[in-house]
Amino acid sequence: MVNRPFGEGALFRKASGRKLPDPVRAAGLATWSALFLEFVLAHPAVTCVIPATGNSAHLAENLAAASHPPVPEALRRDWRKSF
């Protein structure tokens, strides 16, 4: 179980002002939160993620990301090269 996978906003601060990489968008993920959740959920030891948001818009984004089909490991490796 992963609680607060966004590091209480630390990941978003690091991504601030940066464009979401094109390969990420091509995989159907439209937000940084979707990308971050995809990486966390892809780990085989993770069974549950608790983003801990009180913002309903963020909740909707998180639910959309969590319901996205898993992205293949090969594609996730390619994304790492984009950063």
C-alpha positions as CSV (number, residue, x, y, z in Angstrom):
1,M,0.0,0.0,0.0
2,V,1.3,3.4,-0.9
3,N,0.1,6.4,1.0
4,R,0.6,9.9,-0.5
5,P,2.4,8.8,-3.6
6,F,2.8,12.4,-4.7
7,G,4.9,13.3,-1.8
8,E,2.5,15.9,-0.6
9,G,3.0,17.8,-3.9
10,A,6.8,17.4,-4.2
11,L,6.5,15.5,-7.5
12,F,4.3,18.3,-8.9
13,R,6.7,21.0,-7.9
14,K,9.5,19.1,-9.7
15,A,7.4,18.8,-12.8
16,S,6.2,22.4,-12.6
17,G,6.5,24.3,-15.9
18,R,7.5,21.1,-17.8
19,K,5.5,19.7,-20.6
20,L,4.2,16.2,-20.2
21,P,6.4,14.1,-22.6
22,D,4.8,13.2,-25.9
23,P,5.3,9.4,-25.4
24,V,3.3,9.7,-22.2
25,R,0.5,11.5,-24.0
26,A,0.6,8.9,-26.8
27,A,0.0,6.2,-24.2
28,G,-3.3,7.9,-23.3
29,L,-2.2,9.7,-20.1
30,A,-3.0,13.3,-20.0
31,T,-1.7,14.6,-16.7
32,W,1.3,14.5,-14.4
33,S,-0.8,12.8,-11.8
34,A,-1.8,10.1,-14.3
35,L,1.9,9.5,-15.1
36,F,2.9,9.4,-11.4
37,L,0.1,7.0,-10.5
38,E,0.9,4.8,-13.5
39,F,4.5,4.3,-12.2
40,V,3.4,3.6,-8.6
41,L,0.6,1.2,-9.6
42,A,2.8,-0.7,-12.0
43,H,5.1,-1.9,-9.2
44,P,4.2,-5.6,-8.5
45,A,4.3,-5.0,-4.7
46,V,1.7,-2.3,-4.9
47,T,-1.9,-3.3,-4.3
48,C,-3.4,0.0,-3.2
49,V,-2.6,3.7,-3.6
50,I,-4.0,6.5,-1.3
51,P,-3.4,9.9,-2.9
52,A,-5.0,11.7,0.0
53,T,-6.6,14.6,-1.7
54,G,-9.4,16.8,-0.5
55,N,-9.9,18.3,-4.0
56,S,-12.7,16.8,-6.0
57,A,-11.1,17.7,-9.3
58,H,-7.9,15.9,-8.3
59,L,-10.0,12.9,-7.1
60,A,-11.5,12.7,-10.6
61,E,-8.1,12.9,-12.2
62,N,-6.8,10.2,-9.9
63,L,-9.7,7.9,-10.6
64,A,-9.3,8.3,-14.3
65,A,-5.6,7.5,-14.1
66,A,-6.3,4.5,-11.9
67,S,-8.8,3.1,-14.4
68,H,-6.4,3.5,-17.3
69,P,-5.1,0.1,-18.7
70,P,-1.6,-0.6,-17.5
71,V,1.2,0.7,-19.7
72,P,3.7,-2.0,-20.7
73,E,7.1,-2.0,-18.9
74,A,9.0,-1.4,-22.2
75,L,7.1,1.9,-22.7
76,R,7.6,3.0,-19.1
77,R,11.4,2.4,-19.6
78,D,11.3,4.6,-22.7
79,W,9.5,7.3,-20.6
80,R,12.4,7.4,-18.2
81,K,14.6,8.6,-21.1
82,S,12.2,11.6,-21.6
83,F,13.1,13.1,-18.3
